[in-house]
Amino acid sequence: MSAHAAAAQPAAITLRGVTKRYGGHVALKPIELEIAEGEFFCLLGPSGCGKTTTLNLIGGFIAPTAGEIFIRDERVDRLPPHRRSVNTVFQSYALFPHMTVRDNVGFGLKMARIPSSESAGRIEEALGLVGLETFGERLPTQLSGGQQQRVAVARALVNRPAVLLLDEPLGALDLKLRKRLQVELTQIHRDVGTTFVYVTHDQEEAMSMSTRMAVLNDGRIEQIGTPSEIYYKPNSRFVADFIGESNFLEVETGSQSGVVRLADGRGVPCNSSATGRATLMVRPEAIHVSDPHDAPESSLKGKIVQTSFLGSQTRIAVSCDGVSLPLTASQFGRERLAARELTPDREVSLWWDADDAVLLAKESMEEEVE
């Protein structure tokens, strides 16, 4: 598809000023959101942040207090769920235990009175998408949890909806199976090209599956972007803290290019044109650990508090003068100091490249705690 054609294509989902209140409680503050056709879009955030409310508004399970919802340029916020081109996969699967897998998958087609000559082919196509072609005559109780989840996905896709909503569909599965199904769902999405909107509180799940994601907090969208944009360039302390692991340092910005200053006046690297008080965020993997004699002038000196060998990486917690909490660094493979050298109380220096530090404006932090 050409760039011009893609630009001309209507968004799969558009929310304009959508709000949801329950009496005096605001579950969702006015949000603006546009999800492109064919995206795997994740709604991510802690419990009570508004992500499931947003999903239920798109699906028609609840009505907005204010605002408009469009699916492929058709306004749907006044339509019931069955009149929207949307299907939903729930965490509970909601399969009919007395029906075979094939009958479960074809239930929606039967309700829509699709001729059996057509539905049979669509059912087999849907089972093929989820790798269950040979399981059609089994009952749900004869399947594993992962297989039941795939049946639920096939049942949702067989109606060929414009949008597939997935409400924490892997939450009840063990970690190993959940990771495998993350890969399978991503492959299914590529195969069918349907717009997926996926709700999760698991940051790693959202990062590994989504093309774009929205991080929600306290009923509002904090940031929208690709996983790499949100990880490397968070726009608030909440996002930086919620996605991955971060080190935070209180700093004062000034006129010196590429440097911000700690409370005791020491300069540390950061490329920013901001002025005033702020918080500096540095990811553990961006921090280098070295012998004090080999470190650059802008490094922080400190003592190792704890070393944790985790196989693929070694995590080092270092207490630095003038910094309230220990800083965490991650080393991968055979880096500057061998794991056997990273013993408690050893003096080391920490440093990072200016481009790897992100300055978070003080206003962002104050809004977060209101």
GUMI-602412 format. One line per 4 residues: their letters; for each residue x, y, z of C-alpha. Coordinates in Angstrom, 3 decimals, padded with zeros to 6 digits, m for minus. Each point is the difference from the previous one (the first is absolute). Last residue first. Layout:
residues N
a) X,Y,Z | ...
end
This chain:
residues 370
evee) m002.042,015.246,042.440 | 003.043,m002.299,000.056 | 000.446,m000.334,m003.767 | m000.599,003.644,m000.727
emse) 002.983,000.874,002.204 | 002.252,m002.428,m001.848 | m000.829,001.323,m003.429 | 000.439,003.611,001.167
kall) 003.559,m000.802,001.155 | 001.023,m000.712,m003.579 | 001.496,m003.411,m000.669 | 003.502,000.081,m001.476
vadd) 000.984,m003.190,m001.801 | 003.516,m001.434,000.140 | 001.334,m002.315,m002.731 | 001.074,002.861,m002.290
adww) 002.393,001.309,002.669 | 001.880,m003.304,000.059 | 000.211,m001.688,003.380 | 002.227,m000.173,003.045
lsve) 000.427,m001.940,003.230 | 003.263,m000.288,001.889 | 001.002,m002.828,002.310 | 001.116,m000.510,003.597
rdpt) m000.450,m003.557,001.246 | m002.260,m000.178,003.048 | m001.785,m003.141,m001.258 | 001.854,m001.961,m002.714
lera) m000.149,000.692,m003.715 | 003.360,m001.577,m000.874 | m001.406,m003.518,m000.353 | m002.551,001.345,m002.492
alre) 002.786,001.152,m002.303 | 000.414,003.748,m000.443 | m000.069,001.697,m003.377 | m002.540,m002.284,m001.665
rgfq) m000.112,m003.728,m000.569 | m003.670,m000.681,m000.684 | m002.529,002.613,000.982 | 000.466,002.507,002.801
satl) m002.945,001.654,001.695 | 000.288,003.054,002.248 | m002.155,000.965,002.968 | 000.522,003.241,001.899
plsv) m000.282,m000.033,003.790 | m002.438,002.575,001.407 | 000.576,003.547,001.295 | 002.798,001.022,m002.347
gdcs) 002.618,002.423,001.427 | 002.622,m002.711,000.397 | m000.804,m003.121,m001.998 | m001.332,m003.352,001.241
vair) 000.317,m002.580,m002.791 | m002.398,m002.842,m000.843 | 001.430,m002.350,m002.631 | m002.026,m002.288,m002.228
tqsg) 001.848,m002.672,m001.990 | m001.564,m001.156,m003.241 | m000.703,m003.085,m002.084 | 000.311,m002.261,003.020
lfst) m001.598,002.043,002.754 | 003.034,000.805,002.190 | m001.099,002.474,002.677 | 002.537,002.399,001.519
qvik) m000.829,002.086,003.058 | 001.115,003.189,001.724 | 002.907,000.926,m002.276 | 001.692,003.208,001.106
gkls) m000.106,003.394,m001.721 | 001.545,002.406,m002.424 | m002.108,001.810,m002.580 | 001.523,000.636,m003.422
sepa) 000.377,003.403,m001.669 | 003.812,m000.179,m000.073 | 000.058,m003.210,m002.029 | 000.647,m003.358,001.687
dhpd) 003.111,m002.173,m000.264 | 001.552,000.861,003.392 | m003.375,m000.419,001.758 | m000.228,m003.629,m001.255
svhi) m002.994,m000.385,m002.235 | m003.758,m000.395,m000.091 | m001.831,001.362,m003.031 | m003.628,001.081,000.318
aepr) m002.240,m000.302,m003.063 | m001.232,m003.484,001.013 | m001.346,001.418,003.269 | m002.195,002.592,m001.809
vmlt) 000.726,003.651,000.811 | m002.628,002.564,001.012 | 000.918,003.532,001.105 | m002.568,001.905,002.025
argt) m000.446,003.742,m000.398 | 000.744,003.362,001.567 | 000.559,002.967,m002.288 | 000.908,000.289,m003.663
assn) m000.622,m002.274,m002.990 | 002.363,m000.203,m002.984 | 000.858,m003.634,000.579 | 002.811,m002.421,m000.774
cpvg) 000.829,m001.671,003.312 | 003.321,m000.895,001.639 | 000.617,000.529,003.741 | 001.367,003.138,001.684
rgda) 000.741,000.231,003.714 | m001.583,002.956,001.750 | m000.957,m001.689,003.270 | m003.689,m000.122,m001.017
lrvv) 000.874,m001.725,m003.271 | 000.834,001.957,m003.130 | m000.940,m000.381,m003.660 | 002.520,m000.265,m002.851
gsqs) m000.142,m000.251,m003.806 | 000.250,003.768,m000.545 | 000.722,002.140,003.049 | m002.728,002.631,000.427
gtev) m001.977,m001.610,002.761 | m002.036,m002.973,001.138 | m000.333,m000.912,003.663 | m000.270,m003.665,000.857
elfn) m001.950,m002.565,002.028 | 001.164,m003.455,m001.071 | m002.238,m002.885,m001.087 | 001.135,m003.498,m001.026
segi) m002.424,m001.960,m002.146 | m001.452,m003.467,m000.465 | m002.346,m001.007,m002.796 | m003.167,001.901,m000.803
fdav) m001.759,001.112,003.182 | 002.792,002.222,001.345 | 000.673,001.837,m003.264 | m003.740,000.319,m000.655
frsn) m000.660,001.407,003.491 | 003.018,002.302,m000.190 | m001.439,001.610,m003.092 | 000.698,000.333,m003.733
pkyy) 001.773,m003.328,m000.487 | 002.623,000.083,m002.786 | 001.872,m003.324,m000.042 | m002.771,m002.322,001.123
iesp) m002.944,001.942,m001.436 | 001.657,000.531,m003.355 | 001.227,m003.617,m000.128 | m003.475,m001.402,000.729
tgiq) m001.553,002.224,m002.673 | m001.894,003.025,001.219 | m002.796,001.357,002.157 | 000.603,001.645,003.379
eirg) m001.740,000.816,003.282 | m003.532,m000.870,m001.098 | m002.462,000.831,002.738 | m002.144,m001.864,002.520
dnlv) 002.532,m000.131,002.837 | 002.849,m001.178,m002.193 | m000.071,m001.335,m003.538 | 002.925,m000.960,m002.244
amrt) m001.090,m000.201,m003.637 | 001.735,m002.425,m002.321 | 001.197,m000.356,m003.556 | 001.073,m002.951,m002.158
smsm) m000.706,m002.196,002.987 | 001.182,m003.496,000.864 | 003.314,000.081,001.892 | m000.503,003.332,001.756
aeeq) m003.559,m000.802,001.085 | 000.973,m003.377,001.441 | 003.034,001.488,001.740 | m002.164,002.715,001.557
dhtv) m002.544,m002.440,001.437 | m003.109,001.967,001.003 | m001.731,m001.134,m003.179 | m002.727,001.030,m002.426
yvft) 000.389,m000.816,m003.698 | m001.605,001.800,m002.911 | 000.596,m002.034,m003.173 | m000.770,001.401,m003.462
tgvd) m000.385,m002.899,m002.432 | 002.907,m000.804,m002.330 | m000.860,m003.719,000.006 | 003.487,m001.533,m000.247
rhiq) 001.903,002.732,001.857 | m002.484,m000.115,002.876 | 000.224,m003.786,000.119 | 003.811,000.276,000.238
tlev) m000.259,002.464,002.901 | m002.499,m002.293,001.702 | 002.386,m002.950,m000.384 | 002.973,001.903,001.423
qlrk) m002.003,001.139,003.022 | m001.321,m003.571,000.243 | 003.515,m001.297,000.635 | 000.669,002.623,002.668
rlkl) m003.262,m000.820,001.776 | 000.788,m003.708,m000.087 | 003.310,000.544,001.805 | m001.498,002.463,002.511
dlag) m003.016,m002.056,001.042 | m003.400,000.923,m001.412 | m002.840,001.948,001.635 | 001.123,003.419,m001.292
lped) 000.276,m001.058,m003.634 | m003.203,001.647,m001.270 | 000.528,003.279,001.892 | m003.061,001.449,m001.796
lllv) 000.496,m000.552,m003.730 | m002.045,002.117,m002.409 | m000.014,m000.991,m003.679 | m000.944,002.795,m002.389
aprn) m001.396,m000.011,m003.553 | m001.629,m003.330,000.778 | 000.407,m003.052,m002.245 | m002.728,m002.105,001.672
vlar) 002.489,m002.888,000.282 | 002.420,002.220,001.913 | m001.790,m000.092,003.361 | m000.577,m003.749,m000.079
avav) 003.628,m000.551,m001.042 | 001.231,002.126,002.926 | m002.175,m001.943,002.470 | 001.271,m003.273,m001.468
rqqq) 003.564,001.277,000.463 | m000.712,000.670,003.666 | m001.351,m003.504,000.418 | 003.225,m001.352,m001.508
ggsl) 002.073,001.979,002.491 | m002.053,m001.241,002.935 | 000.372,m003.604,m001.149 | m002.801,m001.719,m001.877
qtpl) m002.285,m002.924,000.821 | m002.276,002.200,002.130 | m000.628,002.167,m003.082 | m001.557,m002.983,m001.814
regf) 001.790,m001.630,m002.899 | m001.432,m000.392,m003.488 | 001.901,002.885,m001.612 | 003.413,m000.834,001.447
telg) 001.795,m000.984,m003.226 | 000.007,003.491,m001.546 | 001.095,001.617,003.289 | 002.961,002.097,m001.171
vlgl) m001.499,003.413,000.783 | m000.353,001.115,m003.618 | m001.016,m003.510,m001.068 | m002.937,000.037,002.407
aeei) m001.152,003.287,m001.553 | 000.255,m001.387,m003.542 | m001.857,m003.144,001.028 | m002.790,002.114,001.473
rgas) m000.128,002.214,m003.091 | m000.362,m003.017,m002.289 | m002.826,m001.485,002.040 | m001.694,003.412,000.270
essp) m000.399,000.371,m003.753 | m001.873,m003.222,m000.731 | m001.768,000.334,003.357 | m001.627,003.231,m001.129
iram) 000.742,002.929,002.393 | m002.950,000.489,002.289 | 001.768,002.639,002.140 | m000.648,m002.153,003.071
klgf) 001.478,m002.973,m001.862 | 003.048,002.025,m000.989 | 000.504,001.001,003.639 | m000.189,m003.625,001.123
gvnd) 002.491,m001.254,m002.606 | 003.059,000.023,002.268 | m001.891,m001.662,002.824 | m001.479,m002.572,m002.400
rvtm) 003.465,m000.918,m001.310 | 001.433,m000.255,003.511 | m002.828,m002.297,001.002 | m002.896,001.310,002.051
hpfl) m000.987,m001.032,003.543 | 002.639,002.231,001.669 | m001.081,003.189,m001.831 | 003.136,002.153,m000.021
aysq) 000.173,003.205,002.077 | 003.830,000.322,m000.418 | 000.274,001.340,003.607 | 002.629,002.575,m001.009
fvtn) m002.392,001.400,m002.582 | 000.271,000.128,m003.789 | m002.239,002.661,m001.525 | m001.527,000.542,m003.437
vsrr) m000.590,003.307,m001.770 | m001.779,001.092,m003.158 | m002.649,001.715,002.142 | m003.694,m000.921,m000.161
hppl) 000.334,m002.857,002.488 | 001.575,002.339,002.576 | m002.945,002.428,000.133 | 000.268,003.266,m001.998
rdvr) 000.011,003.509,001.477 | 003.810,000.234,000.228 | 000.274,m001.390,m003.540 | 000.767,002.925,m002.326
edri) 001.196,m001.439,m003.291 | 003.391,001.329,m001.154 | 001.592,m003.459,000.036 | m001.137,m000.457,003.588
fieg) m000.904,003.292,001.642 | m000.544,000.904,003.661 | m001.310,003.401,001.142 | 000.200,001.886,003.275
atpa) m001.887,000.142,003.274 | m001.215,m002.400,002.689 | 001.103,m002.848,m002.245 | m002.159,m003.131,m000.182
ifgg) 001.099,m003.376,001.358 | 000.284,m003.387,m001.702 | 000.247,001.750,m003.364 | 003.289,m001.586,m001.047
ilnl) 001.816,003.337,m000.264 | m001.335,001.072,003.405 | 000.927,m003.365,001.498 | 003.577,000.383,m001.223
tttk) 000.277,003.504,001.477 | m001.402,m001.224,003.341 | 002.513,m002.848,m000.104 | 002.842,002.538,m000.332
gcgs) m001.326,002.493,002.562 | 002.848,000.096,002.552 | m001.758,m002.184,002.575 | 002.665,m002.700,000.024
pgll) 003.311,001.195,m001.433 | 000.523,000.995,m003.641 | 000.138,m001.144,m003.586 | m002.414,000.296,m002.901
cffe) 001.729,m001.820,m002.845 | m000.480,000.600,m003.736 | 000.777,m002.674,m002.590 | m000.734,002.216,m002.982
geai) m001.846,m001.103,m003.139 | m001.925,003.227,m000.610 | 001.354,002.821,002.142 | m001.035,000.696,003.579
elei) m000.955,003.581,000.863 | m000.427,001.180,003.573 | m001.185,003.188,001.671 | m000.890,m000.375,003.653
pkla) m002.297,001.867,002.384 | 000.561,m001.529,003.481 | m000.902,m003.631,000.497 | m001.247,m001.575,003.220
vhgg) m001.151,003.327,001.457 | m001.775,m000.798,003.268 | m002.830,002.318,001.087 | m002.715,m002.199,m001.483
yrkt) 001.811,m002.479,m002.225 | 001.649,002.187,m002.610 | 001.404,m000.854,m003.425 | 001.519,002.509,m002.422
vgrl) 000.730,m000.070,m003.724 | 001.222,003.297,m001.448 | 000.325,m001.515,m003.443 | 000.800,m003.701,m000.281
tiaa) 000.894,m001.314,m003.467 | 000.367,m003.647,m000.987 | 001.005,m001.656,m003.296 | 001.253,003.305,m001.347
pqaa) m001.168,000.839,m003.511 | 002.328,m000.757,m002.931 | 001.160,003.130,m001.832 | 003.375,000.031,001.764
aaha) 000.556,m003.652,m000.887 | m000.900,000.719,m003.636 | 002.490,002.883,m000.152 | 002.744,m002.069,001.650
sm) m000.551,m002.698,m002.607 | m001.327,m003.435,000.930
end
